[in-house]
Amino acid sequence: MYALLQQTQAGGGPAWIQFVFIGGMALMFYFLLIRPQSKARKEMEARLSKLKAGDEVVLTSGLYATIDRVEDKHIWIKLGGSVVKARRAAVAALASEPEQQQN
């Protein structure tokens, strides 16, 4: 049993290589997942902060609506002939913006 433990420990190589590998994986995770998501979130927050009455928007449900008035966390939108209250986060995009291509 002791001989098996010595064999598995001897063939491992230097420990710093494992740390470099884990660090490289962490960098890839950051640049491929975390950074693009935070960038998209900041752009969306900037877009939502610029909403004003009269803007035509697309809601996350896919409906097109016109903003009637804007409050802190809510907006009043015109859908057809009625005015309804919705959260700002329900706005997916401005209707005048071109659709983004997904890869």
KOLGU-4560 file (N, C-alpha, C; in nm, 3 decimals, padded with zeros to 5 digits):
<recs>
<n_xx: 00.083 n_yy: -00.118 n_zz: 00.000 ca_xx: 00.000 ca_yy: 00.000 ca_zz: 00.000 c_xx: 00.089 c_yy: 00.126 c_zz: 00.000 mol: A seq: 1 type: MET>
<n_xx: 00.192 n_yy: 00.126 n_zz: 00.080 ca_xx: 00.282 ca_yy: 00.241 ca_zz: 00.089 c_xx: 00.351 c_yy: 00.264 c_zz: -00.046 mol: A seq: 2 type: TYR>
<n_xx: 00.384 n_yy: 00.158 n_zz: -00.118 ca_xx: 00.449 ca_yy: 00.170 ca_zz: -00.249 c_xx: 00.355 c_yy: 00.236 c_zz: -00.350 mol: A seq: 3 type: ALA>
<n_xx: 00.226 n_yy: 00.209 n_zz: -00.344 ca_xx: 00.130 ca_yy: 00.271 ca_zz: -00.435 c_xx: 00.119 c_yy: 00.421 c_zz: -00.410 mol: A seq: 4 type: LEU>
<n_xx: 00.121 n_yy: 00.462 n_zz: -00.284 ca_xx: 00.114 ca_yy: 00.604 ca_zz: -00.252 c_xx: 00.236 c_yy: 00.679 c_zz: -00.303 mol: A seq: 5 type: LEU>
<n_xx: 00.352 n_yy: 00.618 n_zz: -00.293 ca_xx: 00.474 ca_yy: 00.682 ca_zz: -00.341 c_xx: 00.472 c_yy: 00.696 c_zz: -00.493 mol: A seq: 6 type: GLN>
<n_xx: 00.418 n_yy: 00.599 n_zz: -00.563 ca_xx: 00.413 ca_yy: 00.605 ca_zz: -00.709 c_xx: 00.320 c_yy: 00.717 c_zz: -00.756 mol: A seq: 7 type: GLN>
<n_xx: 00.206 n_yy: 00.735 n_zz: -00.692 ca_xx: 00.113 ca_yy: 00.838 ca_zz: -00.737 c_xx: 00.164 c_yy: 00.979 c_zz: -00.705 mol: A seq: 8 type: THR>
<n_xx: 00.238 n_yy: 00.996 n_zz: -00.598 ca_xx: 00.290 ca_yy: 01.127 ca_zz: -00.563 c_xx: 00.411 c_yy: 01.164 c_zz: -00.649 mol: A seq: 9 type: GLN>
<n_xx: 00.489 n_yy: 01.070 n_zz: -00.690 ca_xx: 00.612 ca_yy: 01.098 ca_zz: -00.763 c_xx: 00.584 c_yy: 01.149 c_zz: -00.904 mol: A seq: 10 type: ALA>
<n_xx: 00.478 n_yy: 01.107 n_zz: -00.969 ca_xx: 00.454 ca_yy: 01.144 ca_zz: -01.109 c_xx: 00.373 c_yy: 01.270 c_zz: -01.126 mol: A seq: 11 type: GLY>
<n_xx: 00.347 n_yy: 01.346 n_zz: -01.023 ca_xx: 00.259 ca_yy: 01.463 ca_zz: -01.031 c_xx: 00.320 c_yy: 01.584 c_zz: -01.097 mol: A seq: 12 type: GLY>
<n_xx: 00.448 n_yy: 01.604 n_zz: -01.090 ca_xx: 00.511 ca_yy: 01.723 ca_zz: -01.146 c_xx: 00.509 c_yy: 01.837 c_zz: -01.045 mol: A seq: 13 type: GLY>
<n_xx: 00.566 n_yy: 01.952 n_zz: -01.082 ca_xx: 00.571 ca_yy: 02.066 ca_zz: -00.990 c_xx: 00.431 c_yy: 02.120 c_zz: -00.959 mol: A seq: 14 type: PRO>
<n_xx: 00.414 n_yy: 02.164 n_zz: -00.838 ca_xx: 00.284 ca_yy: 02.214 ca_zz: -00.794 c_xx: 00.250 c_yy: 02.348 c_zz: -00.858 mol: A seq: 15 type: ALA>
<n_xx: 00.348 n_yy: 02.429 n_zz: -00.896 ca_xx: 00.319 ca_yy: 02.560 ca_zz: -00.952 c_xx: 00.250 c_yy: 02.550 c_zz: -01.087 mol: A seq: 16 type: TRP>
<n_xx: 00.270 n_yy: 02.440 n_zz: -01.158 ca_xx: 00.203 ca_yy: 02.422 ca_zz: -01.287 c_xx: 00.052 c_yy: 02.412 c_zz: -01.267 mol: A seq: 17 type: ILE>
<n_xx: 00.011 n_yy: 02.346 n_zz: -01.159 ca_xx: -00.131 ca_yy: 02.336 ca_zz: -01.131 c_xx: -00.190 c_yy: 02.473 c_zz: -01.098 mol: A seq: 18 type: GLN>
<n_xx: -00.117 n_yy: 02.556 n_zz: -01.025 ca_xx: -00.166 ca_yy: 02.689 ca_zz: -00.993 c_xx: -00.176 c_yy: 02.776 c_zz: -01.119 mol: A seq: 19 type: PHE>
<n_xx: -00.081 n_yy: 02.763 n_zz: -01.210 ca_xx: -00.086 ca_yy: 02.838 ca_zz: -01.335 c_xx: -00.206 c_yy: 02.794 c_zz: -01.417 mol: A seq: 20 type: VAL>
<n_xx: -00.231 n_yy: 02.665 n_zz: -01.421 ca_xx: -00.345 ca_yy: 02.612 ca_zz: -01.495 c_xx: -00.477 c_yy: 02.664 c_zz: -01.437 mol: A seq: 21 type: PHE>
<n_xx: -00.491 n_yy: 02.660 n_zz: -01.305 ca_xx: -00.613 ca_yy: 02.708 ca_zz: -01.241 c_xx: -00.629 c_yy: 02.859 c_zz: -01.262 mol: A seq: 22 type: ILE>
<n_xx: -00.520 n_yy: 02.934 n_zz: -01.255 ca_xx: -00.525 ca_yy: 03.078 ca_zz: -01.281 c_xx: -00.566 c_yy: 03.108 c_zz: -01.424 mol: A seq: 23 type: GLY>
<n_xx: -00.514 n_yy: 03.031 n_zz: -01.518 ca_xx: -00.553 ca_yy: 03.048 ca_zz: -01.658 c_xx: -00.701 c_yy: 03.020 c_zz: -01.680 mol: A seq: 24 type: GLY>
<n_xx: -00.751 n_yy: 02.919 n_zz: -01.615 ca_xx: -00.893 ca_yy: 02.887 ca_zz: -01.626 c_xx: -00.978 c_yy: 02.999 c_zz: -01.566 mol: A seq: 25 type: MET>
<n_xx: -00.934 n_yy: 03.055 n_zz: -01.455 ca_xx: -01.007 ca_yy: 03.165 ca_zz: -01.393 c_xx: -01.010 c_yy: 03.288 c_zz: -01.485 mol: A seq: 26 type: ALA>
<n_xx: -00.898 n_yy: 03.318 n_zz: -01.551 ca_xx: -00.894 ca_yy: 03.430 ca_zz: -01.645 c_xx: -00.987 c_yy: 03.406 c_zz: -01.764 mol: A seq: 27 type: LEU>
<n_xx: -00.987 n_yy: 03.286 n_zz: -01.817 ca_xx: -01.077 ca_yy: 03.253 ca_zz: -01.928 c_xx: -01.222 c_yy: 03.268 c_zz: -01.885 mol: A seq: 28 type: MET>
<n_xx: -01.254 n_yy: 03.221 n_zz: -01.767 ca_xx: -01.390 ca_yy: 03.231 ca_zz: -01.714 c_xx: -01.430 c_yy: 03.378 c_zz: -01.703 mol: A seq: 29 type: PHE>
<n_xx: -01.339 n_yy: 03.462 n_zz: -01.655 ca_xx: -01.369 ca_yy: 03.605 ca_zz: -01.641 c_xx: -01.392 c_yy: 03.669 c_zz: -01.777 mol: A seq: 30 type: TYR>
<n_xx: -01.300 n_yy: 03.649 n_zz: -01.872 ca_xx: -01.309 ca_yy: 03.717 ca_zz: -02.001 c_xx: -01.419 c_yy: 03.662 c_zz: -02.091 mol: A seq: 31 type: PHE>
<n_xx: -01.458 n_yy: 03.536 n_zz: -02.074 ca_xx: -01.560 ca_yy: 03.478 ca_zz: -02.160 c_xx: -01.701 c_yy: 03.488 c_zz: -02.101 mol: A seq: 32 type: LEU>
<n_xx: -01.714 n_yy: 03.496 n_zz: -01.969 ca_xx: -01.847 ca_yy: 03.496 ca_zz: -01.909 c_xx: -01.879 c_yy: 03.621 c_zz: -01.828 mol: A seq: 33 type: LEU>
<n_xx: -01.797 n_yy: 03.655 n_zz: -01.734 ca_xx: -01.830 ca_yy: 03.761 ca_zz: -01.639 c_xx: -01.823 c_yy: 03.899 c_zz: -01.704 mol: A seq: 34 type: ILE>
<n_xx: -01.716 n_yy: 03.928 n_zz: -01.774 ca_xx: -01.696 ca_yy: 04.061 ca_zz: -01.833 c_xx: -01.803 c_yy: 04.097 c_zz: -01.936 mol: A seq: 35 type: ARG>
<n_xx: -01.836 n_yy: 04.008 n_zz: -02.031 ca_xx: -01.942 ca_yy: 04.046 ca_zz: -02.126 c_xx: -02.078 c_yy: 04.066 c_zz: -02.060 mol: A seq: 36 type: PRO>
<n_xx: -02.110 n_yy: 03.988 n_zz: -01.958 ca_xx: -02.238 ca_yy: 04.005 ca_zz: -01.889 c_xx: -02.245 c_yy: 04.139 c_zz: -01.816 mol: A seq: 37 type: GLN>
<n_xx: -02.136 n_yy: 04.177 n_zz: -01.749 ca_xx: -02.138 ca_yy: 04.305 ca_zz: -01.676 c_xx: -02.142 c_yy: 04.422 c_zz: -01.773 mol: A seq: 38 type: SER>
<n_xx: -02.077 n_yy: 04.408 n_zz: -01.888 ca_xx: -02.081 ca_yy: 04.514 ca_zz: -01.989 c_xx: -02.223 c_yy: 04.530 c_zz: -02.044 mol: A seq: 39 type: LYS>
<n_xx: -02.290 n_yy: 04.420 n_zz: -02.073 ca_xx: -02.427 ca_yy: 04.426 ca_zz: -02.124 c_xx: -02.522 c_yy: 04.483 c_zz: -02.019 mol: A seq: 40 type: ALA>
<n_xx: -02.501 n_yy: 04.448 n_zz: -01.892 ca_xx: -02.586 ca_yy: 04.499 ca_zz: -01.784 c_xx: -02.570 c_yy: 04.650 c_zz: -01.770 mol: A seq: 41 type: ARG>
<n_xx: -02.446 n_yy: 04.700 n_zz: -01.779 ca_xx: -02.423 ca_yy: 04.845 ca_zz: -01.769 c_xx: -02.487 c_yy: 04.919 c_zz: -01.886 mol: A seq: 42 type: LYS>
<n_xx: -02.478 n_yy: 04.862 n_zz: -02.006 ca_xx: -02.540 ca_yy: 04.926 ca_zz: -02.122 c_xx: -02.691 c_yy: 04.931 c_zz: -02.107 mol: A seq: 43 type: GLU>
<n_xx: -02.749 n_yy: 04.823 n_zz: -02.056 ca_xx: -02.894 ca_yy: 04.819 ca_zz: -02.037 c_xx: -02.938 c_yy: 04.920 c_zz: -01.931 mol: A seq: 44 type: MET>
<n_xx: -02.862 n_yy: 04.932 n_zz: -01.821 ca_xx: -02.895 ca_yy: 05.030 ca_zz: -01.718 c_xx: -02.888 c_yy: 05.172 c_zz: -01.773 mol: A seq: 45 type: GLU>
<n_xx: -02.789 n_yy: 05.198 n_zz: -01.859 ca_xx: -02.777 ca_yy: 05.331 ca_zz: -01.919 c_xx: -02.895 c_yy: 05.359 c_zz: -02.011 mol: A seq: 46 type: ALA>
<n_xx: -02.937 n_yy: 05.258 n_zz: -02.087 ca_xx: -03.052 ca_yy: 05.274 ca_zz: -02.176 c_xx: -03.180 c_yy: 05.300 c_zz: -02.097 mol: A seq: 47 type: ARG>
<n_xx: -03.198 n_yy: 05.226 n_zz: -01.987 ca_xx: -03.320 ca_yy: 05.243 ca_zz: -01.907 c_xx: -03.323 c_yy: 05.378 c_zz: -01.837 mol: A seq: 48 type: LEU>
<n_xx: -03.208 n_yy: 05.432 n_zz: -01.802 ca_xx: -03.205 ca_yy: 05.561 ca_zz: -01.734 c_xx: -03.240 c_yy: 05.676 c_zz: -01.830 mol: A seq: 49 type: SER>
<n_xx: -03.228 n_yy: 05.654 n_zz: -01.961 ca_xx: -03.256 ca_yy: 05.758 ca_zz: -02.059 c_xx: -03.399 c_yy: 05.755 c_zz: -02.112 mol: A seq: 50 type: LYS>
<n_xx: -03.484 n_yy: 05.666 n_zz: -02.059 ca_xx: -03.622 ca_yy: 05.659 ca_zz: -02.107 c_xx: -03.697 c_yy: 05.787 c_zz: -02.076 mol: A seq: 51 type: LEU>
<n_xx: -03.781 n_yy: 05.829 n_zz: -02.169 ca_xx: -03.861 ca_yy: 05.949 ca_zz: -02.149 c_xx: -03.998 c_yy: 05.930 c_zz: -02.213 mol: A seq: 52 type: LYS>
<n_xx: -04.090 n_yy: 06.014 n_zz: -02.178 ca_xx: -04.226 ca_yy: 06.005 ca_zz: -02.232 c_xx: -04.222 c_yy: 06.022 c_zz: -02.383 mol: A seq: 53 type: ALA>
<n_xx: -04.301 n_yy: 05.939 n_zz: -02.451 ca_xx: -04.307 ca_yy: 05.946 ca_zz: -02.597 c_xx: -04.220 c_yy: 05.844 c_zz: -02.668 mol: A seq: 54 type: GLY>
<n_xx: -04.128 n_yy: 05.780 n_zz: -02.596 ca_xx: -04.043 ca_yy: 05.678 ca_zz: -02.658 c_xx: -04.124 c_yy: 05.553 c_zz: -02.687 mol: A seq: 55 type: ASP>
<n_xx: -04.101 n_yy: 05.493 n_zz: -02.803 ca_xx: -04.164 ca_yy: 05.366 ca_zz: -02.834 c_xx: -04.065 c_yy: 05.256 c_zz: -02.795 mol: A seq: 56 type: GLU>
<n_xx: -04.113 n_yy: 05.160 n_zz: -02.715 ca_xx: -04.026 ca_yy: 05.056 ca_zz: -02.661 c_xx: -04.082 c_yy: 04.918 c_zz: -02.692 mol: A seq: 57 type: VAL>
<n_xx: -03.994 n_yy: 04.819 n_zz: -02.683 ca_xx: -04.033 ca_yy: 04.679 ca_zz: -02.692 c_xx: -04.018 c_yy: 04.622 c_zz: -02.552 mol: A seq: 58 type: VAL>
<n_xx: -04.124 n_yy: 04.561 n_zz: -02.501 ca_xx: -04.121 ca_yy: 04.502 ca_zz: -02.368 c_xx: -04.064 c_yy: 04.361 c_zz: -02.376 mol: A seq: 59 type: LEU>
<n_xx: -04.025 n_yy: 04.307 n_zz: -02.261 ca_xx: -03.969 ca_yy: 04.171 ca_zz: -02.259 c_xx: -04.071 c_yy: 04.068 c_zz: -02.304 mol: A seq: 60 type: THR>
<n_xx: -04.199 n_yy: 04.101 n_zz: -02.299 ca_xx: -04.303 ca_yy: 04.010 ca_zz: -02.346 c_xx: -04.315 c_yy: 04.012 c_zz: -02.498 mol: A seq: 61 type: SER>
<n_xx: -04.248 n_yy: 04.108 n_zz: -02.563 ca_xx: -04.252 ca_yy: 04.119 ca_zz: -02.708 c_xx: -04.351 c_yy: 04.224 c_zz: -02.757 mol: A seq: 62 type: GLY>
<n_xx: -04.426 n_yy: 04.286 n_zz: -02.668 ca_xx: -04.522 ca_yy: 04.388 ca_zz: -02.706 c_xx: -04.454 c_yy: 04.522 c_zz: -02.732 mol: A seq: 63 type: LEU>
<n_xx: -04.506 n_yy: 04.596 n_zz: -02.830 ca_xx: -04.460 ca_yy: 04.731 ca_zz: -02.857 c_xx: -04.552 c_yy: 04.826 c_zz: -02.782 mol: A seq: 64 type: TYR>
<n_xx: -04.495 n_yy: 04.926 n_zz: -02.717 ca_xx: -04.574 ca_yy: 05.020 ca_zz: -02.639 c_xx: -04.508 c_yy: 05.157 c_zz: -02.647 mol: A seq: 65 type: ALA>
<n_xx: -04.585 n_yy: 05.260 n_zz: -02.610 ca_xx: -04.533 ca_yy: 05.396 ca_zz: -02.605 c_xx: -04.536 c_yy: 05.441 c_zz: -02.459 mol: A seq: 66 type: THR>
<n_xx: -04.428 n_yy: 05.503 n_zz: -02.414 ca_xx: -04.419 ca_yy: 05.548 ca_zz: -02.275 c_xx: -04.505 c_yy: 05.673 c_zz: -02.257 mol: A seq: 67 type: ILE>
<n_xx: -04.591 n_yy: 05.668 n_zz: -02.155 ca_xx: -04.677 ca_yy: 05.781 ca_zz: -02.123 c_xx: -04.609 c_yy: 05.873 c_zz: -02.022 mol: A seq: 68 type: ASP>
<n_xx: -04.557 n_yy: 05.814 n_zz: -01.913 ca_xx: -04.480 ca_yy: 05.890 ca_zz: -01.815 c_xx: -04.382 c_yy: 05.797 c_zz: -01.744 mol: A seq: 69 type: ARG>
<n_xx: -04.279 n_yy: 05.857 n_zz: -01.684 ca_xx: -04.170 ca_yy: 05.781 ca_zz: -01.622 c_xx: -04.161 c_yy: 05.818 c_zz: -01.475 mol: A seq: 70 type: VAL>
<n_xx: -04.151 n_yy: 05.717 n_zz: -01.389 ca_xx: -04.127 ca_yy: 05.736 ca_zz: -01.246 c_xx: -03.995 c_yy: 05.668 c_zz: -01.211 mol: A seq: 71 type: GLU>
<n_xx: -03.961 n_yy: 05.663 n_zz: -01.081 ca_xx: -03.834 ca_yy: 05.605 ca_zz: -01.039 c_xx: -03.816 c_yy: 05.461 c_zz: -01.087 mol: A seq: 72 type: ASP>
<n_xx: -03.901 n_yy: 05.371 n_zz: -01.039 ca_xx: -03.886 ca_yy: 05.230 ca_zz: -01.073 c_xx: -03.992 c_yy: 05.180 c_zz: -01.170 mol: A seq: 73 type: LYS>
<n_xx: -04.090 n_yy: 05.264 n_zz: -01.199 ca_xx: -04.201 ca_yy: 05.222 ca_zz: -01.285 c_xx: -04.217 c_yy: 05.319 c_zz: -01.401 mol: A seq: 74 type: HIS>
<n_xx: -04.283 n_yy: 05.268 n_zz: -01.504 ca_xx: -04.320 ca_yy: 05.352 ca_zz: -01.617 c_xx: -04.468 c_yy: 05.326 c_zz: -01.646 mol: A seq: 75 type: ILE>
<n_xx: -04.534 n_yy: 05.425 n_zz: -01.699 ca_xx: -04.672 ca_yy: 05.411 ca_zz: -01.743 c_xx: -04.666 c_yy: 05.404 c_zz: -01.895 mol: A seq: 76 type: TRP>
<n_xx: -04.721 n_yy: 05.297 n_zz: -01.952 ca_xx: -04.712 ca_yy: 05.278 ca_zz: -02.096 c_xx: -04.850 c_yy: 05.268 c_zz: -02.158 mol: A seq: 77 type: ILE>
<n_xx: -04.858 n_yy: 05.312 n_zz: -02.284 ca_xx: -04.982 ca_yy: 05.303 ca_zz: -02.360 c_xx: -04.979 c_yy: 05.175 c_zz: -02.442 mol: A seq: 78 type: LYS>
<n_xx: -05.075 n_yy: 05.089 n_zz: -02.415 ca_xx: -05.094 ca_yy: 04.967 ca_zz: -02.493 c_xx: -05.233 c_yy: 04.974 c_zz: -02.554 mol: A seq: 79 type: LEU>
<n_xx: -05.238 n_yy: 04.994 n_zz: -02.683 ca_xx: -05.369 ca_yy: 05.009 ca_zz: -02.747 c_xx: -05.432 c_yy: 05.138 c_zz: -02.700 mol: A seq: 80 type: GLY>
<n_xx: -05.551 n_yy: 05.128 n_zz: -02.639 ca_xx: -05.619 ca_yy: 05.247 ca_zz: -02.591 c_xx: -05.607 c_yy: 05.266 c_zz: -02.442 mol: A seq: 81 type: GLY>
<n_xx: -05.535 n_yy: 05.180 n_zz: -02.373 ca_xx: -05.526 ca_yy: 05.191 ca_zz: -02.227 c_xx: -05.383 c_yy: 05.222 c_zz: -02.184 mol: A seq: 82 type: SER>
<n_xx: -05.373 n_yy: 05.277 n_zz: -02.064 ca_xx: -05.243 ca_yy: 05.308 ca_zz: -02.004 c_xx: -05.224 c_yy: 05.214 c_zz: -01.885 mol: A seq: 83 type: VAL>
<n_xx: -05.112 n_yy: 05.143 n_zz: -01.884 ca_xx: -05.084 ca_yy: 05.047 ca_zz: -01.777 c_xx: -04.949 c_yy: 05.078 c_zz: -01.713 mol: A seq: 84 type: VAL>
<n_xx: -04.933 n_yy: 05.030 n_zz: -01.590 ca_xx: -04.810 ca_yy: 05.052 ca_zz: -01.514 c_xx: -04.720 c_yy: 04.929 c_zz: -01.531 mol: A seq: 85 type: LYS>
<n_xx: -04.591 n_yy: 04.952 n_zz: -01.551 ca_xx: -04.495 ca_yy: 04.842 ca_zz: -01.566 c_xx: -04.364 c_yy: 04.882 c_zz: -01.501 mol: A seq: 86 type: ALA>
<n_xx: -04.282 n_yy: 04.783 n_zz: -01.471 ca_xx: -04.148 ca_yy: 04.812 ca_zz: -01.418 c_xx: -04.057 c_yy: 04.856 c_zz: -01.531 mol: A seq: 87 type: ARG>
<n_xx: -03.958 n_yy: 04.937 n_zz: -01.498 ca_xx: -03.860 ca_yy: 04.978 ca_zz: -01.598 c_xx: -03.786 c_yy: 04.857 c_zz: -01.656 mol: A seq: 88 type: ARG>
<n_xx: -03.763 n_yy: 04.757 n_zz: -01.571 ca_xx: -03.689 ca_yy: 04.639 ca_zz: -01.615 c_xx: -03.766 c_yy: 04.559 c_zz: -01.720 mol: A seq: 89 type: ALA>
<n_xx: -03.895 n_yy: 04.587 n_zz: -01.739 ca_xx: -03.974 ca_yy: 04.518 ca_zz: -01.840 c_xx: -03.942 c_yy: 04.566 c_zz: -01.981 mol: A seq: 90 type: ALA>
<n_xx: -03.869 n_yy: 04.675 n_zz: -01.993 ca_xx: -03.832 ca_yy: 04.727 ca_zz: -02.124 c_xx: -03.710 c_yy: 04.650 c_zz: -02.174 mol: A seq: 91 type: VAL>
<n_xx: -03.726 n_yy: 04.587 n_zz: -02.289 ca_xx: -03.615 ca_yy: 04.511 ca_zz: -02.348 c_xx: -03.528 c_yy: 04.601 c_zz: -02.434 mol: A seq: 92 type: ALA>
<n_xx: -03.590 n_yy: 04.691 n_zz: -02.511 ca_xx: -03.513 ca_yy: 04.778 ca_zz: -02.600 c_xx: -03.603 c_yy: 04.889 c_zz: -02.650 mol: A seq: 93 type: ALA>
<n_xx: -03.542 n_yy: 04.991 n_zz: -02.705 ca_xx: -03.617 ca_yy: 05.094 ca_zz: -02.775 c_xx: -03.657 c_yy: 05.036 c_zz: -02.911 mol: A seq: 94 type: LEU>
<n_xx: -03.774 n_yy: 05.070 n_zz: -02.957 ca_xx: -03.823 ca_yy: 05.015 ca_zz: -03.084 c_xx: -03.740 c_yy: 05.066 c_zz: -03.201 mol: A seq: 95 type: ALA>
<n_xx: -03.678 n_yy: 05.182 n_zz: -03.187 ca_xx: -03.598 ca_yy: 05.239 ca_zz: -03.296 c_xx: -03.459 c_yy: 05.177 c_zz: -03.307 mol: A seq: 96 type: SER>
<n_xx: -03.417 n_yy: 05.101 n_zz: -03.204 ca_xx: -03.285 ca_yy: 05.036 ca_zz: -03.208 c_xx: -03.289 c_yy: 04.915 c_zz: -03.300 mol: A seq: 97 type: GLU>
<n_xx: -03.183 n_yy: 04.890 n_zz: -03.375 ca_xx: -03.180 ca_yy: 04.768 ca_zz: -03.454 c_xx: -03.165 c_yy: 04.645 c_zz: -03.364 mol: A seq: 98 type: PRO>
<n_xx: -03.218 n_yy: 04.532 n_zz: -03.410 ca_xx: -03.205 ca_yy: 04.409 ca_zz: -03.330 c_xx: -03.061 c_yy: 04.364 c_zz: -03.329 mol: A seq: 99 type: GLU>
<n_xx: -03.017 n_yy: 04.308 n_zz: -03.215 ca_xx: -02.882 ca_yy: 04.259 ca_zz: -03.202 c_xx: -02.873 c_yy: 04.119 c_zz: -03.258 mol: A seq: 100 type: GLN>
<n_xx: -02.768 n_yy: 04.092 n_zz: -03.332 ca_xx: -02.745 ca_yy: 03.959 ca_zz: -03.386 c_xx: -02.686 c_yy: 03.870 c_zz: -03.280 mol: A seq: 101 type: GLN>
<n_xx: -02.743 n_yy: 03.751 n_zz: -03.260 ca_xx: -02.689 ca_yy: 03.657 ca_zz: -03.164 c_xx: -02.608 c_yy: 03.552 c_zz: -03.240 mol: A seq: 102 type: GLN>
<n_xx: -02.492 n_yy: 03.520 n_zz: -03.186 ca_xx: -02.404 ca_yy: 03.423 ca_zz: -03.251 c_xx: -02.444 c_yy: 03.284 c_zz: -03.219 mol: A seq: 103 type: ASN>
</recs>
